[in-house]
Amino acid sequence: MKRSVQLAAMIFAGAILLSGARVSAQGSQQSAPTLNPEKKQDKPQEVTPLTLDNAPPPVSAEEDAAIQAFRSTPVTDLAKKDQLGEEFLQKYQQSRYRSEVYSLLVRGYLSLGQIEKMESAGDKEIELNPNDAQTLAIVGSTLPRVMNAGTPDPQKRLDKAEQYSRKALEVLPTLAKPAELSDADFLRAKDQTSALAYSGLGLVAFRRSKFAEAISNFEQAVKLDPVPDAVNFYLLGLSNEKTSHFDEAVSAFTKCAAVPGGLQATCKTGADEAKKMATTQLSAPK
């Protein structure tokens, strides 16, 4: 299985490029609608009960202009949008719009491959809004994908990813549909967020060599995801190989090879080798 180990290491190093393109850009053709859409009006969204001691100051004309500038900057200019978000948070540290800005920065940083910034913004958003299912799922699925041999405290990282992914799955059934989303878009967003969370759990299990557990989670991820993720199919194939489910491995690798991108050749080779393993298994003496 040396090939599988080497290829798994390779794909983990590059997987973030695939996941970032899928979940970061609001309004992208490859991305489900966000469960926390950018505000269309200035109605404040209170994250915690307000008292005289912790109520934010009224929104000034300057703050209002700053949040509108952030909202109106298109996701096609992520560097500018992220810059405006950072400047807003630095200047308005008690703003009632912090949660909105952090949640969008998470997706922006992910798309640009700025993982430390993504994690930091994600943690701050979750502190403000513990039930932000999309942020939980994005952080929970990304952390185990980008781990490598030099990652400090790997078990701690896996524990965090598992916690965030499980929390996302707990929260999703309780969410009310935002008025800005149609029923179809809301269901699609929930399915893609669920797929991210299940992928996170699958990645954690794979990292821990719990391949049967990885299989069940990756199967849920590929079933729910409206945008096929080659990484999930690839790791589902490897997990099935590890558990001698070679026919299932062939199926997963074949589906991976059908997804346009850099994994096609690798997954075609994986399917061919899994077929050979299946033939050897059938011809082996009972």
C-alpha positions, -999 to 999 in steps of 0.1 A, spaced: 0 0 0 30 23 -3 15 39 -34 -17 48 -14 3 63 14 24 85 -10 -6 96 -30 -26 104 1 2 126 14 3 143 -20 -34 150 -22 -36 163 13 -9 189 4 -30 202 -25 -66 195 -15 -72 229 -1 -71 243 -37 -100 222 -46 -121 228 -15 -114 265 -16 -128 269 -51 -160 251 -41 -171 269 -9 -156 303 -8 -171 325 -35 -207 335 -28 -226 334 -60 -201 312 -78 -216 287 -102 -197 259 -83 -208 271 -48 -240 265 -29 -257 297 -16 -245 307 18 -267 301 48 -256 336 61 -262 358 30 -248 393 29 -273 417 44 -296 435 20 -306 460 46 -292 476 78 -313 457 103 -289 448 131 -285 411 140 -279 406 177 -257 376 185 -261 377 222 -287 394 245 -278 430 249 -277 449 282 -268 484 291 -233 472 298 -226 454 265 -249 470 239 -229 482 209 -230 519 201 -254 530 175 -242 526 139 -226 559 127 -227 571 92 -191 563 88 -195 527 101 -226 523 78 -205 534 48 -177 510 57 -200 480 60 -217 489 27 -183 492 10 -174 457 23 -207 442 12 -206 458 -23 -171 446 -31 -175 415 -54 -161 382 -44 -142 383 -77 -119 408 -60 -112 387 -28 -80 405 -19 -99 439 -18 -129 424 1 -106 408 27 -87 441 31 -119 460 37 -131 434 61 -99 435 81 -99 473 82 -136 473 93 -129 449 122 -98 469 133 -117 501 133 -151 489 147 -141 464 173 -175 462 190 -196 465 158 -228 445 156 -217 435 121 -186 416 133 -202 381 128 -212 390 92 -177 401 84 -159 372 100 -180 346 83 -173 361 49 -136 365 57 -135 328 64 -145 320 29 -122 346 14 -92 335 33 -99 298 23 -101 307 -14 -68 325 -12 -52 296 7 -45 317 38 -53 289 62 -41 305 95 -61 336 88 -91 314 79 -89 295 112 -84 326 133 -114 343 117 -134 311 120 -127 308 157 -137 344 163 -169 340 143 -178 308 162 -171 326 195 -197 352 184 -221 328 167 -216 292 179 -243 280 156 -228 292 123 -229 258 106 -211 268 75 -181 282 93 -180 252 116 -181 229 85 -155 249 65 -130 250 94 -137 214 104 -132 200 69 -102 222 60 -79 216 91 -74 178 85 -70 183 47 -40 207 51 -22 187 79 13 174 71 42 159 89 52 192 104 18 201 118 22 207 156 -1 189 180 -18 168 152 -42 150 176 -53 183 190 -60 196 155 -80 164 147 -100 168 179 -109 203 169 -118 194 134 -140 166 147 -157 189 172 -165 215 146 -177 190 121 -200 173 145 -214 206 158 -222 217 123 -243 185 117 -261 191 150 -269 227 141 -281 222 105 -315 206 113 -324 235 136 -317 263 111 -345 285 98 -345 295 62 -333 330 56 -358 351 38 -333 359 10 -331 322 0 -355 301 -20 -365 267 -6 -343 250 -33 -313 272 -26 -317 267 12 -318 229 8 -287 230 -15 -268 251 9 -277 227 38 -267 197 17 -233 212 8 -226 222 43 -235 187 56 -212 173 29 -184 195 42 -190 183 78 -191 147 68 -160 151 48 -143 166 78 -153 136 99 -141 113 72 -107 130 70 -103 128 107 -111 91 107 -87 85 77 -59 104 96 -65 81 125 -65 50 103 -101 43 112 -110 33 77 -144 18 82 -155 50 100 -139 71 72 -160 51 46 -193 58 62 -186 95 65 -172 99 29 -202 80 16 -225 106 32 -203 134 19 -205 123 -17 -242 115 -15 -251 150 -2 -227 172 -21 -243 190 -50 -208 196 -64 -188 164 -67 -156 166 -47 -128 145 -62 -109 145 -29 -138 127 -11 -141 101 -39 -103 96 -39 -101 91 -1 -132 69 -2 -114 47 -27 -83 45 -5 -103 37 25 -121 9 7 -87 -4 -5 -75 -4 31 -105 -25 42 -102 -49 11 -135 -36 -4 -119 -36 -38 -151 -34 -59 -162 -4 -39 -127 11 -43 -130 7 -81 -164 25 -80 -150 54 -59 -119 59 -80 -139 58 -112 -162 85 -100 -132 105 -89 -116 102 -124 -148 116 -139 -145 149 -120 -125 174 -140 -93 184 -123 -58 173 -113 -69 140 -97 -82 124 -129 -51 105 -139 -43 95 -103 -78 81 -98 -78 62 -131 -46 45 -120 -63 38 -86 -93 22 -103 -70 0 -125 -50 -12 -95 -81 -18 -74 -95 -40 -102 -63 -60 -101 -66 -64 -64 -102 -75 -68 -92 -101 -93 -64 -114 -71 -89 -116 -42 -113 -137 -62 -86 -161 -74 -71 -166 -40 -76 -200 -25 -104 -202 0 
